[in-house]
Amino acid sequence: MISAIVLITADVDRIPEVAEAITAIDGVTEVWSVTGDVDLIAMVRVERHEDFADVIADRLNKVAGVRSTQTHIAFRTYSRSDLEAAFSLGLEG
């Protein structure tokens, strides 16, 4: 599974509707409403790099109210549970 974090600027008066529409897209696993330079952050997980074009470029970017996006594709995913499992096996980071 390949992950990408998508930073989304949306029309301020449509943030809840934009978030709901993005959440409904296959491949989008989570959408957060956040403070800061962007309005929403979406987590996208797909099987192949080519699938990002369908999910992000062809669908997410075309949601009414999305003004702009920045996509960051993850090289590796680290989680607390992964790290705890590694340490319990005696592996060093």
All heavy atoms as an XYZ file, in Angstrom:
709
protein
N       0.846     -1.171      0.000
C       0.000      0.000      0.000
C       0.891      1.235      0.000
O       1.847      1.326      0.759
C      -0.877     -0.039      1.244
C      -2.000      0.948      1.273
S      -3.350      0.762      0.112
C      -4.037     -0.812      0.510
N       0.579      2.202     -0.849
C       1.337      3.445     -0.967
C       0.480      4.568     -0.395
O      -0.708      4.651     -0.696
C       1.678      3.745     -2.437
C       2.332      2.534     -3.090
C       2.576      4.976     -2.536
C       2.271      2.576     -4.593
N       1.085      5.417      0.408
C       0.338      6.486      1.069
C       0.748      7.852      0.548
O       1.910      8.066      0.190
C       0.593      6.448      2.580
O       0.200      5.224      3.126
N      -0.224      8.757      0.549
C       0.052     10.156      0.232
C      -0.752     11.029      1.183
O      -1.870     10.683      1.576
C      -0.320     10.480     -1.216
N      -0.161     12.146      1.542
C      -0.830     13.152      2.350
C      -1.146     14.297      1.409
O      -0.261     14.805      0.708
C       0.069     13.643      3.508
C       0.390     12.482      4.444
C      -0.595     14.773      4.269
C       1.673     11.797      4.134
N      -2.424     14.693      1.362
C      -2.840     15.760      0.454
C      -3.290     16.958      1.287
O      -4.233     16.852      2.085
C      -3.971     15.298     -0.482
C      -4.325     16.412     -1.472
C      -3.574     14.026     -1.218
N      -2.606     18.078      1.116
C      -2.967     19.322      1.784
C      -3.932     20.064      0.872
O      -3.636     20.273     -0.317
C      -1.722     20.165      2.047
C      -0.564     19.450      2.754
C       0.621     20.384      2.898
C      -1.004     18.901      4.089
N      -5.076     20.466      1.409
C      -6.153     20.998      0.578
C      -6.574     22.383      1.061
O      -6.863     22.580      2.243
C      -7.380     20.063      0.637
C      -6.976     18.651      0.206
C      -8.523     20.606     -0.213
C      -7.935     17.568      0.654
N      -6.616     23.322      0.132
C      -7.208     24.627      0.383
C      -8.597     24.593     -0.239
O      -8.755     24.216     -1.403
C      -6.365     25.752     -0.245
O      -5.039     25.678      0.294
C      -6.962     27.116      0.044
N      -9.594     24.968      0.564
C     -10.985     24.885      0.111
C     -11.686     26.221      0.314
O     -11.210     27.082      1.065
C     -11.715     23.794      0.890
N     -12.829     26.381     -0.354
C     -13.672     27.536     -0.089
C     -14.117     27.448      1.368
O     -14.684     26.435      1.790
C     -14.904     27.535     -0.998
C     -14.550     27.762     -2.458
O     -13.519     28.395     -2.737
O     -15.332     27.306     -3.320
N     -13.843     28.475      2.139
C     -14.060     28.440      3.582
C     -15.509     28.122      3.940
O     -15.761     27.364      4.878
C     -13.612     29.773      4.226
C     -13.936     29.809      5.706
C     -12.131     29.989      4.002
N     -16.443     28.652      3.206
C     -17.854     28.417      3.535
C     -18.345     27.031      3.113
O     -19.484     26.667      3.390
C     -18.738     29.501      2.926
C     -18.640     29.573      1.409
O     -17.634     29.093      0.843
O     -19.571     30.123      0.794
N     -17.485     26.224      2.494
C     -17.881     24.888      2.031
C     -17.032     23.773      2.636
O     -17.109     22.638      2.190
C     -17.758     24.821      0.506
C     -18.642     25.868     -0.172
C     -19.030     25.478     -1.528
N     -19.515     24.105     -1.493
C     -19.670     23.354     -2.551
N     -19.380     23.815     -3.724
N     -20.109     22.120     -2.463
N     -16.214     24.065      3.632
C     -15.286     23.069      4.172
C     -15.984     21.769      4.582
O     -15.531     20.689      4.194
C     -14.427     23.661      5.306
C     -13.441     24.676      4.721
C     -13.693     22.566      6.078
C     -12.652     25.455      5.748
N     -17.086     21.797      5.336
C     -17.719     20.521      5.709
C     -18.193     19.711      4.511
O     -18.003     18.488      4.461
C     -18.906     20.945      6.587
C     -18.524     22.297      7.109
C     -17.726     22.934      5.998
N     -18.778     20.364      3.520
C     -19.255     19.663      2.324
C     -18.098     19.110      1.494
O     -18.176     18.004      0.959
C     -20.117     20.595      1.451
C     -21.401     21.040      2.089
C     -21.252     22.267      2.994
O     -20.151     22.845      3.087
O     -22.255     22.640      3.629
N     -17.035     19.889      1.393
C     -15.847     19.440      0.659
C     -15.245     18.220      1.355
O     -14.910     17.218      0.707
C     -14.804     20.580      0.532
C     -13.496     20.069     -0.029
C     -15.359     21.708     -0.334
N     -15.128     18.273      2.668
C     -14.570     17.155      3.426
C     -15.416     15.892      3.237
O     -14.874     14.796      3.032
C     -14.474     17.513      4.910
N     -16.728     16.019      3.301
C     -17.605     14.860      3.102
C     -17.450     14.273      1.705
O     -17.391     13.055      1.540
C     -19.062     15.250      3.347
C     -19.414     15.367      4.801
C     -20.891     15.631      5.013
O     -21.717     15.052      4.273
O     -21.214     16.409      5.922
N     -17.389     15.137      0.691
C     -17.243     14.657     -0.691
C     -15.908     13.947     -0.883
O     -15.836     12.903     -1.551
C     -17.378     15.827     -1.667
N     -14.851     14.476     -0.290
C     -13.532     13.850     -0.418
C     -13.510     12.509      0.309
O     -12.949     11.529     -0.189
C     -12.434     14.801      0.085
C     -12.316     16.005     -0.856
C     -11.093     14.079      0.209
C     -11.435     17.120     -0.346
N     -14.119     12.434      1.485
C     -14.169     11.193      2.248
C     -14.846     10.076      1.459
O     -14.497      8.904      1.618
C     -14.906     11.418      3.584
O     -14.220     12.436      4.314
C     -14.943     10.166      4.429
N     -15.772     10.417      0.594
C     -16.514      9.423     -0.192
C     -15.709      8.840     -1.347
O     -16.136      7.876     -1.976
C     -17.806     10.054     -0.718
N     -14.550      9.389     -1.648
C     -13.724      8.922     -2.765
C     -12.972      7.655     -2.352
O     -12.312      7.632     -1.307
C     -12.721     10.016     -3.204
C     -13.470     11.257     -3.702
C     -11.759      9.490     -4.254
C     -12.574     12.469     -3.941
N     -13.069      6.608     -3.171
C     -12.315      5.378     -2.915
C     -10.825      5.694     -2.904
O     -10.326      6.367     -3.804
C     -12.588      4.318     -3.991
C     -13.965      3.704     -3.863
O     -14.536      3.750     -2.752
O     -14.463      3.176     -4.871
N     -10.133      5.210     -1.890
C      -8.705      5.469     -1.738
C      -8.416      6.521     -0.683
O      -7.302      6.593     -0.169
N      -9.406      7.331     -0.355
C      -9.243      8.320      0.713
C      -9.660      7.647      2.014
O     -10.787      7.175      2.145
C     -10.096      9.581      0.460
C     -10.004     10.538      1.647
C      -9.666     10.270     -0.829
N      -8.722      7.569      2.964
C      -9.020      6.865      4.212
C      -9.417      7.796      5.346
O     -10.148      7.388      6.242
C      -7.820      6.004      4.659
O      -6.683      6.847      4.831
C      -7.529      4.920      3.628
N      -8.930      9.030      5.322
C      -9.261     10.001      6.362
C      -9.184     11.402      5.794
O      -8.413     11.655      4.877
C      -8.277      9.920      7.533
C      -8.365      8.645      8.317
C      -7.010      7.985      8.522
O      -6.087      8.206      7.719
O      -6.905      7.230      9.486
N      -9.989     12.286      6.372
C      -9.909     13.715      6.055
C     -10.005     14.467      7.370
O     -10.899     14.205      8.176
C     -11.046     14.167      5.106
C     -10.971     15.667      4.857
C     -10.989     13.412      3.788
N      -9.051     15.376      7.593
C      -9.051     16.183      8.809
C      -9.256     17.645      8.456
O      -8.651     18.162      7.516
C      -7.717     16.066      9.548
C      -7.398     14.704     10.040
C      -7.920     14.071     11.141
C      -6.464     13.788      9.471
N      -7.373     12.825     11.278
C      -6.471     12.613     10.263
C      -5.626     13.824      8.363
C      -5.669     11.519      9.990
C      -4.833     12.732      8.089
C      -4.865     11.597      8.894
N     -10.078     18.327      9.221
C     -10.190     19.779      9.161
C      -9.143     20.317     10.130
O      -9.096     19.887     11.290
C     -11.598     20.205      9.581
O     -11.692     21.604      9.609
N      -8.291     21.229      9.651
C      -7.139     21.660     10.446
C      -7.000     23.180     10.457
O      -7.607     23.877      9.647
C      -5.830     21.033      9.900
C      -5.875     19.522     10.010
C      -5.574     21.462      8.460
N      -6.165     23.659     11.366
C      -5.794     25.071     11.372
C      -4.477     25.215     10.611
O      -3.790     24.234     10.367
C      -5.594     25.587     12.812
O      -4.530     24.847     13.424
C      -6.862     25.435     13.636
N      -4.153     26.430     10.249
C      -2.872     26.668      9.582
C      -3.052     27.136      8.157
O      -4.054     27.753      7.806
N      -2.075     26.818      7.316
C      -2.040     27.305      5.941
C      -3.023     26.602      5.016
O      -3.275     27.084      3.905
C      -0.631     27.167      5.358
C       0.371     28.050      6.086
O      -0.043     29.067      6.683
O       1.568     27.718      6.050
N      -3.524     25.441      5.413
C      -4.495     24.704      4.597
C      -5.750     24.464      5.419
O      -5.752     24.636      6.644
C      -3.916     23.365      4.074
C      -2.723     23.612      3.167
C      -3.566     22.433      5.211
N      -6.812     24.059      4.747
C      -8.093     23.851      5.421
C      -8.348     22.390      5.775
O      -8.961     22.088      6.798
C      -9.232     24.362      4.527
C      -9.041     25.827      4.185
O      -8.938     26.639      5.132
O      -8.976     26.158      2.988
N      -7.897     21.493      4.902
C      -8.127     20.064      5.084
C      -6.852     19.288      4.781
O      -6.036     19.724      3.954
C      -9.228     19.567      4.138
C     -10.611     20.194      4.282
C     -11.482     19.823      3.091
C     -11.255     19.757      5.588
N      -6.711     18.146      5.412
C      -5.642     17.209      5.084
C      -6.294     15.860      4.846
O      -7.085     15.388      5.671
C      -4.592     17.095      6.203
C      -3.907     18.447      6.415
C      -3.572     16.006      5.868
C      -2.929     18.481      7.578
N      -5.990     15.247      3.699
C      -6.542     13.936      3.361
C      -5.420     12.913      3.302
O      -4.328     13.197      2.807
C      -7.264     13.991      2.019
N      -5.711     11.734      3.812
C      -4.795     10.598      3.696
C      -5.319      9.722      2.567
O      -6.492      9.317      2.579
C      -4.746      9.805      4.998
C      -3.837      8.615      4.953
S      -2.110      9.028      4.665
C      -1.702      9.897      6.167
N      -4.468      9.466      1.596
C      -4.843      8.633      0.445
C      -3.944      7.414      0.434
O      -2.723      7.536      0.551
C      -4.697      9.424     -0.880
C      -5.013      8.534     -2.071
C      -5.588     10.659     -0.864
N      -4.557      6.234      0.299
C      -3.783      4.988      0.227
C      -4.248      4.202     -0.996
O      -5.438      3.950     -1.161
C      -3.982      4.171      1.503
C      -3.357      4.831      2.710
C      -3.389      3.950      3.942
N      -2.622      4.538      5.020
C      -3.133      5.325      5.966
N      -4.409      5.612      5.952
N      -2.366      5.805      6.918
N      -3.271      3.837     -1.845
C      -3.561      3.114     -3.085
C      -2.575      1.962     -3.262
O      -1.550      1.905     -2.581
C      -3.510      4.054     -4.318
C      -4.587      5.125     -4.247
C      -2.137      4.686     -4.464
N      -2.886      1.073     -4.184
C      -2.024     -0.080     -4.453
C      -0.838      0.265     -5.345
O       0.245     -0.271     -5.181
C      -2.839     -1.202     -5.117
C      -3.873     -1.832     -4.200
C      -3.259     -2.589     -3.042
O      -2.166     -3.190     -3.224
O      -3.842     -2.575     -1.948
N      -1.065      1.144     -6.335
C      -0.020      1.465     -7.315
C       0.113      2.978     -7.445
O      -0.876      3.694     -7.304
C      -0.385      0.891     -8.687
C      -0.599     -0.605     -8.701
C      -1.166     -1.101    -10.024
N      -2.376     -0.362    -10.376
C      -2.646      0.110    -11.593
N      -1.823     -0.089    -12.588
N      -3.769      0.768    -11.819
N       1.309      3.441     -7.758
C       1.517      4.883     -7.944
C       0.560      5.463     -8.976
O       0.075      6.581     -8.827
C       2.972      5.170     -8.357
C       3.920      5.154     -7.215
N       4.625      4.036     -6.864
C       4.264      6.111     -6.321
C       5.376      4.298     -5.810
N       5.178      5.549     -5.454
N       0.284      4.699    -10.020
C      -0.595      5.180    -11.083
C      -1.998      5.502    -10.565
O      -2.713      6.317    -11.140
C      -0.701      4.136    -12.209
C       0.602      3.854    -12.913
C       1.511      2.873    -12.173
O       1.062      2.176    -11.233
O       2.695      2.810    -12.528
N      -2.402      4.851     -9.465
C      -3.738      5.073     -8.910
C      -3.887      6.462     -8.304
O      -5.002      6.964     -8.165
C      -4.062      4.008     -7.856
C      -4.117      2.605     -8.447
O      -4.411      2.470     -9.655
O      -3.866      1.643     -7.703
N      -2.777      7.104     -7.938
C      -2.860      8.464     -7.411
C      -3.471      9.411     -8.441
O      -4.204     10.330     -8.083
C      -1.486      8.993     -6.983
C      -0.991      8.437     -5.682
C       0.284      7.916     -5.590
C      -1.782      8.451     -4.540
C       0.759      7.407     -4.393
C      -1.321      7.946     -3.340
C      -0.044      7.421     -3.267
N      -3.178      9.207     -9.706
C      -3.734     10.077    -10.752
C      -5.250     10.017    -10.744
O      -5.922     11.054    -10.843
C      -3.188      9.679    -12.124
N      -5.808      8.830    -10.601
C      -7.268      8.688    -10.574
C      -7.857      9.315     -9.318
O      -8.791     10.109     -9.389
C      -7.658      7.209    -10.658
C      -9.157      7.002    -10.531
O      -9.913      7.631    -11.306
O      -9.576      6.232     -9.640
N      -7.282      8.977     -8.173
C      -7.856      9.432     -6.904
C      -7.666     10.925     -6.697
O      -8.616     11.642     -6.356
C      -7.240      8.648     -5.715
C      -7.745      9.196     -4.384
C      -7.556      7.166     -5.833
N      -6.458     11.421     -6.913
C      -6.157     12.817     -6.584
C      -6.444     13.749     -7.756
O      -7.244     14.676     -7.641
C      -4.707     12.963     -6.085
C      -4.522     12.133     -4.802
C      -4.369     14.436     -5.831
C      -3.083     11.968     -4.367
N      -5.796     13.510     -8.888
C      -5.940     14.438    -10.019
C      -7.330     14.388    -10.642
O      -7.927     15.426    -10.930
C      -4.877     14.139    -11.072
N      -7.856     13.191    -10.840
C      -9.127     13.061    -11.558
C     -10.357     13.208    -10.683
O     -11.434     13.516    -11.186
C      -9.190     11.715    -12.275
C      -8.153     11.596    -13.375
O      -7.633     12.644    -13.819
O      -7.853     10.466    -13.787
N     -10.239     12.975     -9.374
C     -11.423     13.015     -8.530
C     -11.338     14.068     -7.427
O     -12.174     14.962     -7.360
C     -11.684     11.625     -7.963
C     -11.950     10.640     -9.129
C     -12.229      9.244     -8.693
N     -13.519      9.195     -8.023
C     -13.838      8.267     -7.133
N     -12.999      7.334     -6.806
N     -15.023      8.277     -6.570
N     -10.334     13.968     -6.560
C     -10.245     14.889     -5.429
C     -10.125     16.342     -5.890
O     -10.828     17.212     -5.387
C      -9.054     14.495     -4.548
C      -8.941     15.187     -3.190
C      -8.221     14.275     -2.215
C      -8.216     16.505     -3.277
N      -9.251     16.599     -6.844
C      -9.058     17.973     -7.326
C     -10.295     18.553     -7.996
O     -10.405     19.767     -8.143
C      -7.880     18.043     -8.295
C      -6.554     18.079     -7.588
O      -6.457     18.520     -6.451
N      -5.524     17.597     -8.248
N     -11.223     17.707     -8.405
C     -12.422     18.169     -9.100
C     -13.635     18.312     -8.189
O     -14.714     18.662     -8.647
C     -12.731     17.225    -10.262
C     -11.647     17.287    -11.324
C     -11.915     16.362    -12.468
C     -10.766     16.454    -13.482
N     -10.907     15.484    -14.559
N     -13.461     18.076     -6.890
C     -14.552     18.274     -5.938
C     -14.865     19.766     -5.884
O     -13.959     20.600     -5.746
C     -14.167     17.743     -4.539
C     -15.170     18.194     -3.489
C     -14.061     16.226     -4.552
N     -16.143     20.099     -6.002
C     -16.561     21.501     -5.933
C     -16.130     22.090     -4.596
O     -16.379     21.512     -3.541
C     -18.072     21.605     -6.098
N     -15.447     23.222     -4.644
C     -14.975     23.883     -3.435
C     -13.499     23.686     -3.164
O     -12.923     24.383     -2.328
N     -12.850     22.742     -3.842
C     -11.408     22.567     -3.704
C     -10.725     23.641     -4.536
O     -10.952     23.748     -5.734
C     -10.949     21.160     -4.152
C      -9.425     21.081     -4.219
C     -11.494     20.100     -3.210
N      -9.910     24.461     -3.893
C      -9.216     25.544     -4.592
C      -7.829     25.142     -5.037
O      -7.381     25.515     -6.123
C      -9.176     26.780     -3.709
C     -10.598     27.321     -3.465
C     -10.656     28.481     -2.510
N      -9.782     29.552     -2.942
C      -9.256     30.441     -2.115
N      -9.511     30.386     -0.831
N      -8.480     31.389     -2.563
N      -7.105     24.380     -4.189
C      -5.769     23.916     -4.557
C      -5.378     22.755     -3.655
O      -5.955     22.563     -2.589
C      -4.730     25.044     -4.438
O      -4.575     25.432     -3.081
N      -4.388     21.986     -4.136
C      -3.879     20.860     -3.344
C      -2.364     20.800     -3.470
O      -1.785     21.281     -4.444
C      -4.462     19.507     -3.809
O      -4.078     19.270     -5.161
C      -5.973     19.464     -3.671
N      -1.751     20.188     -2.465
C      -0.338     19.828     -2.494
C      -0.274     18.381     -2.048
O      -0.821     18.038     -0.996
C       0.491     20.679     -1.534
C       0.595     22.122     -1.900
C       1.458     22.861     -0.865
O       1.885     22.308      0.142
N       1.702     24.129     -1.133
N       0.376     17.544     -2.835
C       0.442     16.124     -2.522
C       1.853     15.736     -2.117
O       2.818     16.093     -2.783
C       0.000     15.284     -3.746
O      -1.339     15.660     -4.084
C       0.058     13.799     -3.440
N       1.944     14.987     -1.024
C       3.218     14.485     -0.511
C       3.121     12.970     -0.442
O       2.366     12.428      0.369
C       3.506     15.062      0.881
C       3.563     16.554      0.891
N       4.730     17.239      0.684
C       2.587     17.487      1.036
C       4.481     18.545      0.733
N       3.189     18.714      0.936
N       3.877     12.288     -1.304
C       3.872     10.826     -1.321
C       4.880     10.317     -0.301
O       6.020     10.778     -0.256
C       4.192     10.290     -2.733
C       3.097     10.740     -3.704
C       4.315      8.768     -2.717
C       3.368     10.422     -5.146
N       4.441      9.385      0.521
C       5.285      8.855      1.597
C       6.256      7.809      1.063
O       5.870      6.929      0.292
C       4.407      8.240      2.680
N       7.522      7.896      1.476
C       8.506      6.858      1.180
C       8.303      5.669      2.108
O       8.344      4.527      1.701
C       9.937      7.379      1.361
C      10.330      8.412      0.353
C      10.793      9.647      0.765
C      10.260      8.153     -0.997
C      11.175     10.602     -0.157
C      10.637      9.091     -1.924
C      11.095     10.325     -1.509
N       8.125      5.970      3.404
C       7.924      4.945      4.424
C       6.870      5.446      5.393
O       6.725      6.642      5.593
C       9.201      4.708      5.229
C      10.238      3.948      4.504
C      11.328      3.477      5.473
N      12.333      2.754      4.739
C      13.478      3.279      4.348
N      13.781      4.513      4.637
N      14.338      2.555      3.663
N       6.212      4.509      6.029
C       5.244      4.848      7.066
C       5.745      4.285      8.386
O       6.088      3.110      8.468
C       3.858      4.257      6.734
O       3.434      4.775      5.475
C       2.845      4.621      7.799
N       5.812      5.126      9.386
C       6.190      4.706     10.728
C       4.990      4.922     11.635
O       4.306      5.928     11.529
C       7.352      5.550     11.259
C       8.588      5.476     10.409
C       8.826      6.405      9.397
C       9.525      4.475     10.599
C       9.963      6.339      8.602
C      10.674      4.397      9.815
C      10.876      5.339      8.829
O      12.006      5.273      8.053
N       4.741      3.981     12.499
C       3.671      4.160     13.474
C       4.154      3.674     14.821
O       5.095      2.885     14.915
C       2.417      3.398     13.048
O       2.602      2.011     13.215
N       3.495      4.117     15.850
C       3.876      3.728     17.204
C       3.797      2.218     17.356
O       4.674      1.590     17.927
C       2.964      4.407     18.208
C       3.291      4.061     19.647
C       2.371      4.777     20.585
N       2.517      6.199     20.363
C       2.852      7.066     21.306
N       3.058      6.647     22.517
N       2.969      8.341     21.033
N       2.747      1.596     16.809
C       2.612      0.143     16.952
C       3.738     -0.590     16.221
O       4.252     -1.594     16.705
C       1.250     -0.341     16.455
O       1.076     -0.027     15.097
N       4.172     -0.079     15.056
C       5.297     -0.688     14.336
C       6.577     -0.588     15.155
O       7.346     -1.539     15.258
C       5.523     -0.016     12.983
C       4.410     -0.284     11.993
O       3.652     -1.254     12.193
O       4.304      0.491     11.028
N       6.825      0.580     15.737
C       8.035      0.782     16.524
C       8.020     -0.073     17.788
O       9.025     -0.673     18.157
C       8.197      2.261     16.886
C       8.492      3.196     15.712
C       8.476      4.646     16.177
C       9.832      2.851     15.080
N       6.868     -0.151     18.456
C       6.772     -0.960     19.675
C       7.009     -2.443     19.345
O       7.676     -3.151     20.094
C       5.417     -0.760     20.343
C       5.308      0.606     21.008
C       3.909      0.915     21.523
O       2.991      0.096     21.333
O       3.748      1.999     22.118
N       6.484     -2.911     18.220
C       6.680     -4.307     17.818
C       8.158     -4.574     17.536
O       8.693     -5.598     17.928
C       5.832     -4.629     16.588
N       8.827     -3.638     16.885
C      10.250     -3.808     16.584
C      11.080     -3.867     17.860
O      11.967     -4.721     18.001
C      10.740     -2.681     15.678
N      10.787     -2.963     18.810
C      11.542     -2.969     20.052
C      11.273     -4.220     20.882
O      12.147     -4.730     21.553
C      11.256     -1.709     20.869
C      11.921     -0.474     20.310
C      11.166      0.618     19.919
C      13.299     -0.417     20.150
C      11.764      1.736     19.382
C      13.910      0.709     19.617
C      13.142      1.794     19.233
N      10.054     -4.745     20.826
C       9.753     -5.939     21.606
C      10.480     -7.171     21.041
O      10.712     -8.138     21.744
C       8.243     -6.196     21.654
O       7.776     -6.616     20.385
N      10.867     -7.082     19.754
C      11.642     -8.176     19.139
C      13.133     -7.990     19.352
O      13.935     -8.832     18.965
C      11.365     -8.227     17.628
C       9.952     -8.620     17.219
C       9.793     -8.458     15.708
C       9.649    -10.033     17.647
N      13.510     -6.842     19.896
C      14.924     -6.589     20.145
C      15.634     -5.954     18.960
O      16.847     -5.899     18.919
N      14.886     -5.473     17.977
C      15.508     -4.830     16.818
C      15.925     -3.423     17.183
O      15.264     -2.743     17.972
C      14.518     -4.795     15.639
C      14.020     -6.148     15.144
C      13.016     -5.951     14.032
C      15.196     -6.986     14.629
N      17.002     -2.963     16.582
C      17.440     -1.599     16.806
C      17.069     -0.743     15.612
O      17.111     -1.207     14.486
C      18.950     -1.565     17.042
C      19.338     -2.276     18.322
C      20.814     -2.139     18.601
O      21.449     -1.222     18.085
O      21.328     -2.995     19.335
N      16.667      0.536     15.856
C      16.200      1.429     14.813
C      17.228      1.981     13.939
O      18.316      1.912     13.771
